[in-house]
Amino acid sequence: MPALLAKHYAAELQRQLRSLLGHEQLVTQAYGRHLLIKRLDDEEPTVVARLTELGRNRYGAAFRSHSGRWEPLPGAGSLDEMAQVVVALLEPYLQPDNY
């Protein structure tokens, strides 16, 4: 994914996640073909999950386990669909007061 397009998708994902969660203590970052999802904590942002581009407007999702490994989440879909999957499955980990 070209860098400029990746930044656009990261900004769109951030907007969607903040809307679904109802708070702004979350940021996203383009990193190669991944869109990192980070919770804003007191010290530094914590990477919680990522979306990985599988094809044109098709993404898979994974979360970072306590061991630092990436564990896949079920399904694949558009940016909108995967934002909803991430929130549905990981909402407690995406809340700012849950660290």
Contacts in CASP RR format, 6 or more apart in sequence:
PFRMAT RR
TARGET T0000
AUTHOR 0000-0000-0000
METHOD contacts of the structure
MODEL  1
MPALLAKHYAAELQRQLRSLLGHEQLVTQAYGRHLLIKRLDDEEPTVVAR
LTELGRNRYGAAFRSHSGRWEPLPGAGSLDEMAQVVVALLEPYLQPDNY
1 9 0 8 1.000
1 30 0 8 1.000
1 32 0 8 1.000
1 33 0 8 1.000
1 53 0 8 1.000
3 30 0 8 1.000
6 30 0 8 1.000
6 32 0 8 1.000
6 33 0 8 1.000
6 35 0 8 1.000
7 30 0 8 1.000
9 30 0 8 1.000
9 35 0 8 1.000
9 79 0 8 1.000
10 28 0 8 1.000
10 29 0 8 1.000
10 30 0 8 1.000
10 35 0 8 1.000
11 28 0 8 1.000
12 79 0 8 1.000
13 28 0 8 1.000
13 35 0 8 1.000
13 37 0 8 1.000
13 51 0 8 1.000
13 79 0 8 1.000
13 83 0 8 1.000
14 26 0 8 1.000
14 27 0 8 1.000
14 28 0 8 1.000
16 79 0 8 1.000
16 80 0 8 1.000
16 83 0 8 1.000
17 26 0 8 1.000
17 28 0 8 1.000
17 37 0 8 1.000
17 83 0 8 1.000
17 86 0 8 1.000
17 87 0 8 1.000
17 94 0 8 1.000
18 24 0 8 1.000
18 26 0 8 1.000
20 83 0 8 1.000
20 84 0 8 1.000
20 87 0 8 1.000
21 87 0 8 1.000
21 91 0 8 1.000
21 94 0 8 1.000
21 95 0 8 1.000
23 95 0 8 1.000
23 96 0 8 1.000
25 39 0 8 1.000
25 40 0 8 1.000
25 95 0 8 1.000
25 96 0 8 1.000
26 37 0 8 1.000
26 38 0 8 1.000
26 39 0 8 1.000
26 40 0 8 1.000
26 94 0 8 1.000
26 96 0 8 1.000
27 38 0 8 1.000
27 40 0 8 1.000
27 45 0 8 1.000
28 35 0 8 1.000
28 36 0 8 1.000
28 37 0 8 1.000
28 38 0 8 1.000
29 35 0 8 1.000
29 36 0 8 1.000
29 38 0 8 1.000
30 36 0 8 1.000
31 50 0 8 1.000
33 52 0 8 1.000
33 53 0 8 1.000
34 50 0 8 1.000
34 51 0 8 1.000
34 52 0 8 1.000
34 53 0 8 1.000
35 50 0 8 1.000
35 51 0 8 1.000
35 52 0 8 1.000
35 53 0 8 1.000
35 59 0 8 1.000
36 47 0 8 1.000
36 49 0 8 1.000
36 50 0 8 1.000
37 47 0 8 1.000
37 48 0 8 1.000
37 49 0 8 1.000
37 50 0 8 1.000
37 51 0 8 1.000
37 86 0 8 1.000
37 94 0 8 1.000
38 45 0 8 1.000
38 46 0 8 1.000
38 47 0 8 1.000
38 48 0 8 1.000
39 45 0 8 1.000
39 46 0 8 1.000
39 48 0 8 1.000
39 93 0 8 1.000
39 94 0 8 1.000
39 95 0 8 1.000
39 96 0 8 1.000
39 99 0 8 1.000
40 96 0 8 1.000
41 96 0 8 1.000
41 99 0 8 1.000
46 99 0 8 1.000
47 64 0 8 1.000
48 63 0 8 1.000
48 64 0 8 1.000
48 90 0 8 1.000
48 93 0 8 1.000
48 94 0 8 1.000
49 61 0 8 1.000
49 62 0 8 1.000
49 63 0 8 1.000
49 64 0 8 1.000
49 73 0 8 1.000
49 86 0 8 1.000
49 90 0 8 1.000
49 93 0 8 1.000
49 94 0 8 1.000
50 61 0 8 1.000
50 62 0 8 1.000
50 64 0 8 1.000
50 70 0 8 1.000
51 59 0 8 1.000
51 60 0 8 1.000
51 61 0 8 1.000
51 79 0 8 1.000
51 82 0 8 1.000
51 86 0 8 1.000
52 59 0 8 1.000
52 60 0 8 1.000
52 61 0 8 1.000
52 62 0 8 1.000
53 59 0 8 1.000
54 60 0 8 1.000
54 76 0 8 1.000
57 78 0 8 1.000
57 79 0 8 1.000
58 76 0 8 1.000
58 77 0 8 1.000
58 78 0 8 1.000
59 76 0 8 1.000
59 77 0 8 1.000
59 78 0 8 1.000
59 79 0 8 1.000
59 82 0 8 1.000
60 72 0 8 1.000
60 73 0 8 1.000
60 75 0 8 1.000
60 76 0 8 1.000
60 77 0 8 1.000
60 82 0 8 1.000
61 72 0 8 1.000
61 73 0 8 1.000
61 75 0 8 1.000
61 82 0 8 1.000
61 85 0 8 1.000
61 86 0 8 1.000
62 70 0 8 1.000
62 71 0 8 1.000
62 72 0 8 1.000
62 73 0 8 1.000
63 70 0 8 1.000
63 71 0 8 1.000
63 73 0 8 1.000
63 89 0 8 1.000
63 90 0 8 1.000
63 93 0 8 1.000
64 70 0 8 1.000
64 71 0 8 1.000
65 71 0 8 1.000
73 85 0 8 1.000
73 86 0 8 1.000
73 89 0 8 1.000
73 90 0 8 1.000
74 85 0 8 1.000
75 85 0 8 1.000
76 82 0 8 1.000
86 94 0 8 1.000
87 94 0 8 1.000
92 98 0 8 1.000
END
